[in-house]
Structures are given as C-alpha cells and as structure tokens.
C-alpha cells in the first residue's frame, strides 16, 4: 500500500515541478525523494513521472494519483490534529456511566462546566442502578468512566471521591418524624419499601440488615432510590436511600440512621492516564460531594441549602 510519505513526495513534485525543489520543500535529500517515487510506481505498476534530460515530467497517472493524494494528506492532517486535541483534552468523546442518583446530585454542575469550557468534547451519559453492571460495561469497553458506589469487585483503577450518607425516609405523619435518628431494630417493625434485587441498593440493604441480625417487612419493591423516597414520603412505608436520591423529591421526612452509615463514592476507569478522564475526575474531586443537612429538614420536606 502506498505510504503517506510517498504520496506527499508526489504532490510536492507536482507542485514544484522538479525533484530538487520538491526535496527542499520536504526537507529531504533528492535520492530519498526519488526512492519514495520509485516505491510508489512499483505499488501502482505504472510510472508517475517521466525522467527527462533536464528534470522530470509528471504523467497523467501521476496527476490523477496526486489529486486523490491531496485528499488523503488533508485527512491525515486532520486526524493528527484531532489526536493532539484529544491528547490535550480539548476534544474527543467521553463516555460516562453513573449511578442514577448521581446525575443531578453530583454530575450536572461538572457537565455544565464542560459544555461551556470544552464544547468540542462530546459527552455521553448512561445511568445504572447497579455498580456491578457499570463495571461490566466498563470492562466491555462500553464506557470510559464509572461514577457511583463501590462495586463488589474490580481490577480497574479506583479513586475514592468521598463518602455519602445513607438515611431513612418516611412521611411527615410517621412517628419517626419526631425523632432525630432511627436505629436498625426500629426499621424491622415498620413496613419497608425495598428494592428490586437487580438494584445495588437492594443487595446493600439485605447485607446491612443481615449483619445486624435484623429482618425487614417488605411491602413493595422498586428499582429506583428516588422512587423509594417518593413512595415513603407518600406514606407507603419507610425506606433507606443514599442522600443523592433526595434531590428534587416531594415532601418527606429524612432521618439519620443510628449509628450513622456512609458508603464510598468512587470513580473507576481502565485508562486513568486518559486526558479527558483525568480532567473529569479532577473536576469531580475539586467540586467534592454535595452536602445535605438532613438534620435541618423540617416536616414539610423543604430542602435546606446544599453546597457542592
């Protein structure tokens, strides 16, 4: 196959009209340029130049090849520029997989900043309800970065972004509304809004209560912590959600677990050296996890100011 260098030599020869001038433009020796032209002719099976007593003349075949070569060289130049821009973190595509509760709570401010500062970077976002499913997607090259709770296991690079509190949610008319905190044994005596087994929260809660030798009275299940908070706030029972699930919820009462419980929020990637991944993670770390003052929530469910 013809090389870009040989095509570049032919185009220079057409433009300059002589081997001497073409070689000078390309900063190479005349023999080296002649070698490239000869290799191109062997590839084509036909001469691209005619050797004359004084110089050379490009053949019809040579001019036809040169015309297409200009297109190929321009495309190659654009490819190099695109690679440099992506390498510098100024362009390209970043695929992000996140826990569904993380989008509004954590990612939106960073995504908004990226759209303003780096409009040439394409951002793709997929939401999941399971950290293990996100890691499977990462390992299958379906995403570049995972943001969410820790998975069961992974061989990829993991960075801890911070810790998120797990809280109890119920309705304003529930007895828990008069308490500052709720213990796990307290939960065992209440109708509980649980999660679908495919949701990572469902697995986490089952392990959490089992470790405390407690069982729950499940009245219904959902795939979404945000929906669980809404159902509990509507009086369907009590539930446990991460504070990230509280963004934009309807009226509900939020109480801390006693003792307080947190989980790590992590960023996971296969290529931590990637410029876009590295910058996005740095922005997440710089912003930090938003804080929610659960103790400051009143019975009306109004949110206190949250900072990020």
C-alpha positions as CSV (number, residue, x, y, z in Angstrom):
1,X,0.0,0.0,0.0
2,X,1.2,3.5,-0.8
3,X,2.5,5.4,2.2
4,X,1.6,8.9,3.1
5,X,5.2,9.9,2.7
6,X,5.3,8.7,-0.9
7,X,2.1,10.5,-1.7
8,X,3.4,13.6,-0.1
9,X,6.5,13.4,-2.3
10,X,4.4,13.1,-5.4
11,X,2.2,16.1,-4.5
12,X,5.4,18.1,-3.8
13,X,6.8,17.1,-7.2
14,X,3.6,18.1,-9.0
15,X,3.6,21.5,-7.2
16,X,7.3,22.3,-7.5
17,X,8.0,20.8,-10.9
18,X,11.4,19.4,-10.1
19,X,13.0,16.9,-7.8
20,X,15.4,19.4,-6.4
21,X,12.7,21.9,-5.3
22,X,10.4,19.2,-4.1
23,X,13.1,17.7,-1.9
24,X,13.9,21.1,-0.5
25,X,10.3,21.8,0.4
26,X,10.1,18.4,2.2
27,X,13.5,18.8,3.9
28,X,14.8,15.6,2.5
29,X,17.6,14.5,0.1
30,X,16.9,14.1,-3.7
31,X,17.8,10.4,-3.6
32,X,15.4,9.8,-0.7
33,X,12.6,11.5,-2.6
34,X,13.4,9.5,-5.8
35,X,13.3,6.4,-3.7
36,X,9.8,7.3,-2.5
37,X,8.6,7.9,-6.0
38,X,10.1,4.7,-7.2
39,X,8.3,2.8,-4.4
40,X,5.0,4.4,-5.4
41,X,5.5,3.4,-9.0
42,X,6.1,-0.2,-8.0
43,X,2.9,-0.1,-6.0
44,X,0.9,1.4,-8.9
45,X,2.5,-0.7,-11.6
46,X,2.9,2.4,-13.8
47,X,5.2,5.4,-13.9
48,X,4.1,8.6,-12.2
49,X,6.9,10.7,-13.7
50,X,8.9,10.7,-16.9
51,X,12.7,11.1,-16.5
52,X,13.9,13.7,-19.0
53,X,17.3,15.0,-19.8
54,X,16.5,18.1,-17.7
55,X,14.3,17.1,-14.8
56,X,11.1,15.2,-14.8
57,X,7.5,15.5,-16.0
58,X,4.5,14.1,-14.1
59,X,2.5,11.6,-16.1
60,X,-1.3,11.5,-16.4
61,X,-1.4,8.7,-13.9
62,X,0.8,10.7,-11.5
63,X,-1.5,13.7,-11.7
64,X,-4.5,11.5,-11.1
65,X,-2.9,10.0,-8.0
66,X,-1.7,13.4,-6.8
67,X,-5.3,14.7,-6.9
68,X,-6.5,11.9,-4.6
69,X,-3.4,12.1,-2.6
70,X,-4.2,15.7,-1.6
71,X,-7.5,14.4,-0.1
72,X,-5.7,11.7,1.8
73,X,-3.0,14.0,3.1
74,X,-5.6,16.6,4.3
75,X,-7.5,13.8,6.1
76,X,-4.3,12.6,7.7
77,X,-3.5,16.1,8.9
78,X,-7.0,16.4,10.4
79,X,-6.5,13.0,12.1
80,X,-3.3,14.2,13.7
81,X,-4.9,17.4,14.8
82,X,-7.8,15.5,16.3
83,X,-5.4,13.2,18.1
84,X,-3.5,16.1,19.5
85,X,-6.7,17.9,20.7
86,X,-7.9,14.7,22.4
87,X,-4.5,14.1,23.9
88,X,-4.6,17.6,25.3
89,X,-8.1,17.2,26.5
90,X,-9.6,19.8,24.1
91,X,-11.8,17.5,22.0
92,X,-13.0,13.9,21.6
93,X,-15.6,11.8,23.3
94,X,-16.0,10.9,27.0
95,X,-18.5,8.2,27.9
96,X,-19.6,8.3,31.5
97,X,-21.6,5.7,33.3
98,X,-23.1,6.8,36.7
99,X,-25.5,5.6,39.4
100,X,-28.9,7.1,38.5
101,X,-29.0,9.2,41.7
102,X,-25.6,10.8,40.9
103,X,-26.7,12.7,37.8
104,X,-28.5,15.7,39.3
105,X,-26.7,15.4,42.7
106,X,-23.1,15.3,41.5
107,X,-22.6,15.4,37.8
108,X,-24.8,18.2,36.4
109,X,-22.6,21.1,37.6
110,X,-19.5,19.5,36.2
111,X,-21.2,18.5,32.9
112,X,-22.5,22.1,32.6
113,X,-19.0,23.5,33.1
114,X,-17.6,21.1,30.4
115,X,-20.2,22.1,27.9
116,X,-19.2,25.8,28.4
117,X,-15.4,25.4,28.5
118,X,-14.8,22.4,26.1
119,X,-17.7,22.4,23.6
120,X,-15.7,20.2,21.2
121,X,-15.8,17.3,23.8
122,X,-18.8,15.0,23.2
123,X,-20.2,13.8,26.5
124,X,-22.3,10.6,26.6
125,X,-24.1,9.6,29.8
126,X,-25.6,6.3,30.8
127,X,-27.4,5.7,34.1
128,X,-27.4,2.5,36.0
129,X,-28.9,1.1,39.2
130,X,-26.1,-1.3,39.9
131,X,-22.4,-0.6,40.4
132,X,-21.5,-4.1,39.3
133,X,-23.4,-3.6,36.0
134,X,-21.5,-0.4,35.4
135,X,-18.2,-2.2,35.9
136,X,-19.2,-4.9,33.5
137,X,-20.0,-2.1,30.9
138,X,-16.6,-0.6,31.6
139,X,-14.8,-3.9,31.1
140,X,-16.6,-4.5,27.8
141,X,-15.4,-1.0,26.6
142,X,-18.9,0.4,26.7
143,X,-17.8,3.4,28.8
144,X,-14.7,5.3,29.8
145,X,-15.6,6.3,33.3
146,X,-17.8,4.9,36.1
147,X,-19.1,7.2,38.9
148,X,-21.0,5.6,41.8
149,X,-20.8,3.4,44.8
150,X,-18.1,0.8,45.1
151,X,-18.8,-2.4,43.1
152,X,-18.4,-5.9,44.6
153,X,-15.0,-6.2,42.9
154,X,-13.0,-4.8,40.1
155,X,-9.5,-4.9,38.6
156,X,-9.8,-1.4,37.2
157,X,-8.4,1.8,38.6
158,X,-10.5,3.1,41.5
159,X,-10.4,6.6,43.1
160,X,-12.5,7.5,46.1
161,X,-14.3,10.8,45.6
162,X,-15.9,11.0,49.0
163,X,-18.4,9.4,51.3
164,X,-22.2,9.5,51.0
165,X,-24.6,9.1,53.9
166,X,-27.4,6.6,53.9
167,X,-30.6,7.9,55.5
168,X,-34.1,6.9,56.4
169,X,-37.1,8.4,54.6
170,X,-40.7,8.4,55.7
171,X,-43.8,10.6,55.7
172,X,-44.4,13.6,57.8
173,X,-47.2,11.8,59.8
174,X,-44.9,8.9,60.7
175,X,-43.7,8.5,64.3
176,X,-40.1,8.7,63.0
177,X,-40.7,12.4,62.2
178,X,-40.5,13.1,66.0
179,X,-37.0,11.5,66.3
180,X,-33.6,12.8,65.4
181,X,-32.4,9.4,64.3
182,X,-33.6,5.8,63.6
183,X,-32.0,2.5,64.6
184,X,-32.0,-0.6,62.5
185,X,-34.2,-2.5,65.0
186,X,-36.7,0.4,64.6
187,X,-36.9,-0.3,60.9
188,X,-37.7,-4.0,61.5
189,X,-41.1,-3.1,63.0
190,X,-42.2,-0.9,60.0
191,X,-43.5,-1.6,56.5
192,X,-40.4,-1.3,54.3
193,X,-40.1,0.0,50.7
194,X,-37.4,-2.2,49.4
195,X,-35.5,-2.5,46.1
196,X,-35.5,-4.9,43.1
197,X,-32.7,-7.5,43.6
198,X,-31.1,-6.1,40.4
199,X,-30.6,-2.8,42.1
200,X,-27.3,-2.5,44.0
201,X,-29.2,-0.8,46.9
202,X,-31.3,-3.9,47.4
203,X,-28.2,-6.1,47.8
204,X,-26.6,-3.5,50.1
205,X,-29.6,-3.2,52.4
206,X,-30.0,-7.0,52.6
207,X,-26.4,-7.3,53.7
208,X,-26.7,-4.3,56.0
209,X,-29.6,-5.7,58.0
210,X,-28.4,-9.3,57.9
211,X,-25.1,-8.2,59.5
212,X,-27.2,-6.7,62.4
213,X,-29.3,-9.8,62.7
214,X,-32.4,-8.0,61.6
215,X,-35.1,-8.7,59.0
216,X,-37.4,-6.3,57.2
217,X,-41.2,-6.3,56.5
218,X,-41.2,-5.6,52.7
219,X,-44.4,-4.2,51.4
220,X,-43.2,-3.4,47.8
221,X,-40.1,-3.1,45.7
222,X,-38.8,-0.5,43.2
223,X,-35.7,-0.2,41.0
224,X,-35.0,3.4,41.9
225,X,-33.9,5.0,45.2
226,X,-35.6,8.2,44.1
227,X,-38.9,6.4,43.6
228,X,-38.4,4.7,47.0
229,X,-38.1,8.1,48.6
230,X,-41.2,9.3,46.9
231,X,-43.2,6.2,48.0
232,X,-42.0,6.5,51.6
233,X,-42.8,10.2,51.6
234,X,-46.3,9.4,50.4
235,X,-46.9,7.1,53.4
236,X,-46.3,3.7,51.8
237,X,-43.7,2.8,54.4
238,X,-40.2,3.6,55.4
239,X,-37.1,3.2,53.3
240,X,-33.3,3.7,53.2
241,X,-31.8,5.8,50.5
242,X,-28.5,7.5,49.7
243,X,-28.7,11.3,50.2
244,X,-28.0,11.6,46.4
245,X,-31.6,10.2,45.9
246,X,-33.1,13.2,47.8
247,X,-32.6,15.8,45.1
248,X,-35.9,17.1,43.8
249,X,-38.0,14.8,45.9
250,X,-41.5,15.6,47.1
251,X,-42.5,16.2,50.8
252,X,-40.8,13.7,53.0
253,X,-39.1,13.3,56.4
254,X,-35.4,12.4,56.4
255,X,-33.7,11.0,59.5
256,X,-30.2,9.7,60.1
257,X,-29.5,6.1,60.9
258,X,-28.2,5.5,64.4
259,X,-25.3,4.9,64.3
260,X,-24.7,7.0,61.1
261,X,-23.9,5.0,58.0
262,X,-21.9,6.1,54.9
263,X,-20.7,4.5,51.7
264,X,-17.8,5.4,49.5
265,X,-18.5,7.1,46.1
266,X,-15.8,6.2,43.6
267,X,-14.6,6.9,40.1
268,X,-13.5,3.8,38.1
269,X,-11.6,3.7,34.8
270,X,-9.5,1.4,32.8
271,X,-7.2,4.2,31.5
272,X,-6.5,6.7,34.3
273,X,-3.9,8.4,32.1
274,X,-6.5,9.4,29.5
275,X,-6.6,13.2,29.4
276,X,-10.4,13.6,29.3
277,X,-10.9,11.0,32.1
278,X,-8.1,12.6,34.2
279,X,-9.6,16.1,33.9
280,X,-13.2,15.0,34.6
281,X,-12.2,13.1,37.7
282,X,-10.1,16.1,38.8
283,X,-13.1,18.3,38.4
284,X,-15.3,15.9,40.5
285,X,-12.7,15.8,43.2
286,X,-12.3,19.6,43.2
287,X,-16.1,20.1,43.5
288,X,-16.4,17.4,46.1
289,X,-19.6,15.6,47.1
290,X,-22.5,17.9,47.8
291,X,-23.5,18.1,51.5
292,X,-27.1,17.7,52.6
293,X,-28.0,18.8,56.2
294,X,-30.5,16.1,56.9
295,X,-31.0,17.4,60.5
296,X,-32.1,20.7,59.1
297,X,-35.1,19.3,57.2
298,X,-38.4,20.1,58.7
299,X,-41.6,18.1,58.3
300,X,-42.7,19.9,55.2
301,X,-39.8,18.3,53.3
302,X,-38.3,21.7,52.3
303,X,-34.6,21.4,51.3
304,X,-32.1,23.5,53.2
305,X,-29.3,25.0,51.1
306,X,-26.9,22.4,49.8
307,X,-23.4,23.2,48.6
308,X,-21.1,21.4,46.1
